[in-house]
Each structure stands twice: as structure tokens, then as C-alpha cells.
Amino acid sequence: MSVGVLLNSALSDSSFYTLACKLMVFYVCLQVDEIFINSLKDAGLYDSIWQAFAVFLPVKTVGVQGDRRSHSNAVALRAITSEDGMTADWYTYRHTYIHTYIHINMSI
């Protein structure tokens, strides 16, 4: 059996397609998380936050680019503070951090 036939049968298998989509989502989330954590370090906020991570949301966003609608995926950035690890509160970002790091760096 040739490689082309094997590839075509693999691509027609819905479980393979589902796995490929999940791997793509995982890879994108890893990239976003890395950018987020590095931006916290660059801004000097990393040590004041107890836990931070990026979460890929199962929704699509709608925006406008030029004269057309654009559909894209959504990622939530979560950061919390805690004194003892038993109670937590969300981290309140400064506006300058959001504009400088999130608005500019997350346009990937």
C-alpha cells in the first residue's frame, strides 16, 4: 500500500481528524500560555501572582477585519493571588499591562 493511500485513509478517518484538531488546539494554547507567562515576567508581575495560565475556550468570536467578518477562537488568561493556597482572589491587572503586553502580544 502506498503512502498516499495510507494518508488519504487516515485523513478520511474522523477520529484522526479529531485528534489532529485537538493537537492543534493544545499547541496554540501552549504558545499563548508561554507568551502570557513571559509577559508577566517581563512586566515584573510574575512573583506577585500565585497561579497564572491560559485556557482555550470552546467558543468562537466574531470580529470585523476590513469589510469582512472574521471568526476566531477565544482564549482566557487567568491569574490569581493567594496568601496560603487555600483561599484565592483574581489578580487585578493594571491598564498599562493589558495595553502593553496583552493587547499587542496576543494578536497572534
RARAZI-V250552 format. One line per field, one symbol per residue. burial: # if it has 24 or more other C-alpha atoms within 12 Angstrom, else .. Layout:
burial: ???
This chain:
burial: ............................#..##.###.##....#...########..................#.####....................##...#..
